[in-house]
């Protein structure tokens, strides 16, 4: 009985020592993801000053065709703003009232641009806001499957016939 108690005590001491050693490793070696700024979403963030674009992504079935613009645009400014999203010669606009946000291709008409890239690639977009900010962004192109199935392009986008929606602000 005495030997069993001694074995248990040694085992418990070993567990405590190993636990302390493992905790020490994480304290001296922080996670790499904590040091890298990023977005925990499928899309990318774009900073346009008081206008912020969040989770910006394109949805397309094939390379070299129409793509639906998805994401959210938030306007924290005191004046209404218009954001233009251009992919080459093709562009769309979204209007965002002051202190509100809109969900692209959910509130209002579906926003579509024509891109050369296909699913799994990045498409260079130029974003411009009426607040004066401009930014170039490499938006990821997602396949129209799973969550993105409802955003599959509906018709070919044309540079001369790009929609200019007046999206409603979200509450």
PEHU-V181502 format. One record per backbone hydrogen bond with DSSP energy under -1.0 kcal/mol. NH is the residue of the N-H (numbers start at 0). CO is the residue of the C=O. E is the energy in kcal/mol with one decimal. If there is no record, write none. Layout:
nh:NH co:CO e:E
nh:NH co:CO e:E
This chain:
nh:4 co:0 e:-1.8
nh:5 co:1 e:-1.9
nh:6 co:2 e:-2.2
nh:7 co:3 e:-2.1
nh:8 co:4 e:-2.1
nh:9 co:5 e:-2.1
nh:10 co:6 e:-2.3
nh:11 co:7 e:-2.6
nh:12 co:8 e:-2.3
nh:13 co:9 e:-2.2
nh:14 co:10 e:-2.1
nh:15 co:11 e:-2.2
nh:16 co:12 e:-2.2
nh:17 co:13 e:-2.5
nh:18 co:14 e:-2.4
nh:19 co:15 e:-2.3
nh:20 co:16 e:-1.9
nh:21 co:17 e:-2.3
nh:22 co:18 e:-2.3
nh:23 co:19 e:-2.0
nh:24 co:20 e:-1.4
nh:25 co:21 e:-1.3
nh:26 co:22 e:-1.4
nh:27 co:23 e:-1.7
nh:34 co:31 e:-1.2
nh:43 co:55 e:-1.8
nh:45 co:52 e:-2.7
nh:47 co:50 e:-2.2
nh:50 co:47 e:-1.2
nh:51 co:73 e:-2.9
nh:52 co:45 e:-2.8
nh:53 co:71 e:-3.0
nh:55 co:43 e:-2.8
nh:56 co:69 e:-1.9
nh:57 co:139 e:-2.6
nh:58 co:67 e:-2.1
nh:59 co:141 e:-2.2
nh:66 co:112 e:-2.6
nh:67 co:58 e:-2.5
nh:68 co:110 e:-2.9
nh:69 co:56 e:-2.9
nh:71 co:53 e:-2.5
nh:72 co:101 e:-2.6
nh:73 co:51 e:-3.2
nh:74 co:99 e:-3.1
nh:75 co:49 e:-2.9
nh:80 co:95 e:-3.0
nh:82 co:93 e:-2.9
nh:83 co:127 e:-3.2
nh:84 co:91 e:-3.0
nh:85 co:125 e:-2.6
nh:86 co:89 e:-3.4
nh:89 co:86 e:-1.9
nh:91 co:84 e:-2.2
nh:93 co:82 e:-2.3
nh:95 co:80 e:-3.4
nh:98 co:76 e:-1.1
nh:99 co:74 e:-1.1
nh:101 co:72 e:-2.3
nh:103 co:70 e:-2.2
nh:105 co:102 e:-1.6
nh:106 co:102 e:-2.3
nh:112 co:66 e:-2.5
nh:114 co:64 e:-2.7
nh:119 co:140 e:-2.8
nh:120 co:117 e:-1.9
nh:122 co:138 e:-3.0
nh:124 co:136 e:-3.0
nh:125 co:85 e:-2.5
nh:126 co:134 e:-3.3
nh:127 co:83 e:-2.2
nh:128 co:132 e:-2.8
nh:129 co:81 e:-1.7
nh:131 co:128 e:-2.1
nh:134 co:126 e:-2.6
nh:136 co:124 e:-2.8
nh:138 co:122 e:-2.1
nh:138 co:136 e:-1.2
nh:140 co:120 e:-2.8
nh:141 co:57 e:-3.6
nh:144 co:142 e:-2.2
nh:147 co:144 e:-1.7
nh:148 co:145 e:-1.7
nh:150 co:147 e:-1.7
nh:151 co:148 e:-1.5
nh:169 co:100 e:-4.1
